[in-house]
């Protein structure tokens, strides 16, 4: 049996809550080469939450946004062009396009920063809206596990120490697209550290 072409995709979402049905208002993703960090294809879309009549919000998340970066939060909320369901559908189409546009034998691996947040929320909300999750159950990947292993190998004390080593200083924290870039940088460095 032939080996399938591997396509790694890092994703990050910005939400109005931490529950699996919380409104997602930004999805960013970059298909990348896990060994080199080279970007292959990008996705960065924002929903207009005023087009949604049933927002799902967690009060603590709203307070966190206002305390952390209310200017960025305001900018993101005023940048959307589609409703949250359309955002999910557009991201699903992006992932499906990666699978079919490269080769029929390609296989997408979706990375998120935690096994139960980004990937799981996207899957839950796609399915709740009658859309399939286009990632094989074996192909969800967790950046936090990789980071934990790298911390042990480097004999560091915390995730913060590791992120400080691989920091990209010009990126804006909590903008999903910049978060994806930072996560790719860290993931590739950890991956290469662990396979050598």
C-alpha positions as CSV (number, residue, x, y, z in Angstrom):
1,X,0.0,0.0,0.0
2,X,1.3,3.5,-0.9
3,X,2.1,6.1,1.7
4,X,-0.4,8.9,1.7
5,X,0.8,12.5,1.4
6,X,0.7,14.1,4.8
7,X,-0.8,17.6,5.2
8,X,-0.4,19.2,8.6
9,X,-2.7,22.0,9.5
10,X,-2.5,24.2,12.6
11,X,-5.7,25.8,13.7
12,X,-6.7,28.3,16.3
13,X,-10.1,29.7,17.2
14,X,-11.4,32.7,19.1
15,X,-14.6,32.2,20.9
16,X,-17.1,33.8,23.3
17,X,-16.9,30.9,25.7
18,X,-15.2,27.7,26.8
19,X,-18.1,25.3,26.3
20,X,-18.3,23.1,23.2
21,X,-21.3,25.1,21.9
22,X,-19.8,28.5,22.6
23,X,-19.9,30.9,19.6
24,X,-16.8,30.8,17.5
25,X,-16.1,34.2,15.9
26,X,-12.6,33.6,14.3
27,X,-11.0,30.5,12.8
28,X,-7.5,30.7,11.5
29,X,-5.4,27.8,10.1
30,X,-2.2,27.3,8.1
31,X,-1.3,24.2,6.2
32,X,2.5,23.8,6.9
33,X,5.5,21.5,6.5
34,X,6.1,20.1,10.0
35,X,9.8,19.7,9.4
36,X,10.6,23.1,7.9
37,X,7.7,25.2,9.2
38,X,7.1,26.4,5.6
39,X,3.5,27.7,5.1
40,X,1.6,26.0,2.3
41,X,-1.9,27.5,2.4
42,X,-3.7,29.8,4.8
43,X,-7.2,30.4,6.2
44,X,-8.3,33.3,8.3
45,X,-11.9,34.3,8.6
46,X,-14.1,36.1,11.1
47,X,-17.8,35.9,11.8
48,X,-20.1,38.8,12.2
49,X,-21.8,37.9,15.5
50,X,-24.6,40.4,14.8
51,X,-25.8,37.9,12.2
52,X,-26.4,35.3,15.0
53,X,-29.6,35.3,17.0
54,X,-28.5,32.6,19.5
55,X,-25.1,33.6,20.8
56,X,-23.6,31.2,23.3
57,X,-21.4,33.2,25.7
58,X,-19.6,32.3,28.9
59,X,-19.4,35.4,31.2
60,X,-15.9,34.6,32.4
61,X,-14.7,34.5,28.8
62,X,-16.3,37.9,28.0
63,X,-14.6,39.3,31.1
64,X,-11.3,37.7,30.1
65,X,-11.4,39.3,26.7
66,X,-12.2,42.8,28.1
67,X,-9.4,42.4,30.6
68,X,-6.8,40.9,28.2
69,X,-7.2,43.0,25.0
70,X,-10.5,44.8,24.6
71,X,-9.1,46.8,21.6
72,X,-8.3,43.6,19.7
73,X,-11.6,42.1,20.8
74,X,-13.5,45.1,19.4
75,X,-11.5,45.0,16.1
76,X,-12.2,41.3,15.6
77,X,-15.9,41.7,16.4
78,X,-16.2,44.5,13.9
79,X,-14.3,42.7,11.1
80,X,-16.7,39.8,10.5
81,X,-18.5,39.2,7.2
82,X,-20.5,36.0,7.6
83,X,-22.5,34.3,10.3
84,X,-20.8,31.7,12.6
85,X,-22.4,28.8,10.8
86,X,-21.1,30.1,7.4
87,X,-17.7,30.5,9.1
88,X,-17.7,26.8,10.1
89,X,-18.8,25.7,6.6
90,X,-16.1,27.8,5.0
91,X,-13.4,26.2,7.2
92,X,-14.8,22.7,6.5
93,X,-14.5,23.5,2.8
94,X,-10.9,24.7,3.3
95,X,-10.0,21.4,5.0
96,X,-11.8,19.3,2.4
97,X,-10.1,21.3,-0.4
98,X,-6.7,20.5,1.1
99,X,-7.5,16.8,1.1
100,X,-8.7,16.8,-2.5
101,X,-6.6,19.4,-4.2
102,X,-3.2,18.0,-3.5
103,X,-3.8,14.3,-4.3
104,X,-6.5,11.8,-3.7
105,X,-4.1,10.0,-1.4
106,X,-3.5,13.0,0.8
107,X,-4.4,12.9,4.5
108,X,-5.0,16.0,6.6
109,X,-3.7,16.1,10.2
110,X,-5.4,18.9,12.2
111,X,-3.3,20.4,15.1
112,X,-4.8,22.3,17.9
113,X,-3.5,23.7,21.2
114,X,-5.2,21.2,23.4
115,X,-7.2,18.0,22.5
116,X,-10.6,19.3,23.8
117,X,-10.7,22.9,22.7
118,X,-10.1,24.0,19.1
119,X,-10.5,20.7,17.2
120,X,-13.3,19.4,19.5
121,X,-15.3,22.6,19.4
122,X,-15.0,22.8,15.6
123,X,-16.1,19.1,15.3
124,X,-19.0,19.5,17.7
125,X,-20.3,22.7,16.1
126,X,-19.9,21.3,12.6
127,X,-21.9,18.2,13.5
128,X,-24.5,20.3,15.5
129,X,-25.0,22.3,12.2
130,X,-25.5,19.1,10.1
131,X,-22.0,19.2,8.6
132,X,-19.4,16.4,8.8
133,X,-16.0,16.8,10.4
134,X,-13.5,16.3,7.6
135,X,-10.7,14.9,9.7
136,X,-10.2,11.2,10.3
137,X,-10.5,10.4,14.0
138,X,-6.8,9.2,14.0
139,X,-5.6,12.5,12.6
140,X,-6.4,15.0,15.3
141,X,-3.1,16.3,16.8
142,X,-2.4,18.0,20.1
143,X,0.3,20.6,20.3
144,X,0.3,20.6,24.2
145,X,1.5,16.9,24.4
146,X,4.4,17.7,22.0
147,X,5.3,20.8,24.0
148,X,5.2,18.8,27.3
149,X,7.6,16.2,25.8
150,X,10.0,18.9,24.6
151,X,10.0,20.6,28.0
152,X,11.1,17.2,29.5
153,X,13.8,16.7,26.9
154,X,15.2,20.2,27.3
155,X,14.9,19.9,31.1
156,X,12.9,23.1,31.4
157,X,10.5,24.0,34.2
158,X,7.4,25.3,32.3
159,X,5.6,25.9,29.1
160,X,6.4,29.6,29.5
161,X,10.2,28.8,29.4
162,X,9.7,26.9,26.2
163,X,7.6,29.5,24.5
164,X,10.1,32.2,25.6
165,X,12.8,30.2,23.7
166,X,10.7,30.1,20.5
167,X,9.0,33.4,20.8
168,X,8.0,35.3,17.7
169,X,8.0,38.9,19.1
170,X,6.0,40.6,16.3
171,X,2.9,38.5,16.6
172,X,-0.3,39.7,18.3
173,X,-1.4,37.3,21.1
174,X,-5.0,36.2,20.9
175,X,-5.5,37.0,17.2
176,X,-6.1,33.5,16.0
177,X,-4.0,34.0,12.8
178,X,-0.9,35.2,14.7
179,X,-1.5,32.5,17.4
180,X,-1.4,29.9,14.6
181,X,2.0,31.2,13.4
182,X,3.4,31.0,16.9
183,X,2.0,27.5,17.4
184,X,3.6,26.3,14.1
185,X,6.9,27.8,15.1
186,X,6.8,26.0,18.5
187,X,5.4,22.8,17.1
188,X,8.1,22.5,14.4
189,X,10.9,23.2,16.8
190,X,9.5,20.6,19.3
191,X,8.9,18.1,16.6
192,X,12.4,18.4,15.2
193,X,13.9,18.3,18.7
194,X,12.1,15.1,19.5
195,X,12.9,13.2,16.2
196,X,16.6,13.9,16.3
